[in-house]
Amino acid sequence: MFGFTEEQIAGFGLTFGVGGFMLYMLFIIGQLAWESKAGKFGTFVLFLGLAFGMVGFAAKFVIQWVLTR
């Protein structure tokens, strides 16, 4: 499709699609903290608990980038 292989399209979707979805999830967590008037510590706990899994995805991307350079 448009001269791209299936592997290139999947790589683009994984990198930018999931990355964009993660940014949207951070926005949702921020909205949740704002609407619940969680305060600084409560906001920190929300981001820590709900966004901790995203750190693994970002670390995987960084490790792959470093190893392929």
C-alpha atoms as one frame of an Amber mdcrd trajectory, in Angstrom:
protein
   0.000   0.000   0.000   1.527   3.306  -1.170   4.853   1.501  -1.649   5.214
   0.449   2.002   5.591  -3.095   3.227   3.352  -4.581   5.883   6.264  -4.509
   8.327   6.827  -0.769   7.790   3.145   0.023   8.283   3.003  -2.091  11.459
   6.152  -0.416  12.798   4.720   3.042  12.115   1.436   2.158  13.795   3.188
   0.671  16.806   5.508   3.631  17.247   3.278   6.612  16.509  -0.181   5.100
  16.976   0.468   3.634  20.395   2.569   6.689  21.343  -0.323   8.983  20.478
  -2.711   6.761  22.409  -0.393   6.956  25.428  -0.400  10.764  25.270  -4.193
  10.688  25.151  -4.227   8.388  28.202  -2.014  10.888  30.072  -4.533  13.605
  29.192  -7.351  11.427  30.562  -5.440  10.791  33.812  -4.818  14.535  34.162
  -8.518  15.258  33.602  -9.415  12.658  36.201  -7.064  14.259  38.731  -8.391
  17.741  37.932 -12.082  16.813  38.188 -11.597  14.888  41.420  -9.585  17.758
  42.966  -6.914  15.214  43.924  -4.248  17.711  44.964  -0.537  17.346  44.288
   0.016  14.049  46.084  -3.194  12.513  44.744  -2.287  13.548  41.208   1.152
  12.013  41.674  -0.388   8.756  42.893  -2.829   8.676  39.973  -0.076   9.210
  37.427   2.191   6.704  39.171  -0.433   4.001  39.384  -2.177   4.457  36.068
   0.731   5.459  33.844   3.455   3.165  35.190   2.898   0.588  32.444   3.731
   3.185  29.809   7.271   3.408  31.183   7.925  -0.152  30.010   6.777   0.635
  26.484   8.946   3.764  26.347  11.928   1.886  27.784  11.507  -0.850  25.155
  11.529   1.759  22.397  14.638   3.479  23.793  16.499   0.175  24.273  15.715
  -0.892  20.699  16.867   2.469  19.400  20.165   2.310  21.324  20.901  -1.271
  20.266  20.235  -0.631  16.580  22.478   2.436  16.334
